[in-house]
Amino acid sequence: MDMNEEERAIMQQHVVYWRELMDKGMVIVYGPVMDPKGPYGLGVVRVDDEEQLKTLIANDPAGTINRYEYFPMRAITPAN
């Protein structure tokens, strides 16, 4: 919540990057979590393997200012 102008510009690029991945069907949902202890981001992505996820993270423009953790999820999704 106290970003300087450089960080704000990076985060704007970050949003565009993940939005493009969403448009490609790789991101289910993403965005900031407004935790009273401090905001952070959360995303749910669809990838083929861990290496693909690592590549997405490595290419994120905000990689220089964000810290990333990831965990597999066994999702229950609606039937088509």
C-alpha positions, -999 to 999 in steps of 0.1 A, spaced: 0 0 0 31 22 1 45 17 -34 67 43 -49 62 52 -86 87 26 -99 70 -2 -79 36 10 -91 47 9 -127 61 -27 -122 29 -38 -106 9 -24 -135 30 -45 -158 24 -75 -135 -13 -71 -138 -12 -69 -176 11 -100 -177 -13 -122 -156 -43 -108 -174 -28 -120 -207 -23 -154 -192 -59 -154 -180 -70 -145 -215 -51 -176 -227 -69 -198 -202 -39 -204 -180 -50 -183 -151 -83 -191 -133 -83 -162 -109 -58 -137 -95 -56 -106 -75 -47 -89 -43 -59 -103 -9 -66 -74 15 -54 -91 46 -54 -67 76 -19 -80 85 -7 -68 50 -19 -73 15 -5 -100 -8 -15 -115 -41 -30 -149 -49 -35 -167 -81 -49 -200 -93 -33 -212 -125 -37 -242 -148 -3 -256 -159 10 -289 -173 38 -292 -148 59 -274 -122 85 -263 -148 58 -244 -168 47 -226 -135 84 -217 -128 86 -202 -163 55 -181 -157 69 -168 -124 103 -161 -139 87 -141 -167 66 -120 -143 77 -83 -145 72 -81 -107 97 -109 -100 121 -83 -88 98 -70 -60 75 -99 -53 82 -132 -35 64 -163 -48 53 -195 -31 33 -222 -49 16 -254 -40 -4 -280 -60 -41 -281 -56 -65 -310 -62 -94 -289 -74 -130 -299 -77 -145 -281 -107 -180 -280 -121 -190 -307 -146 -193 -294 -181 
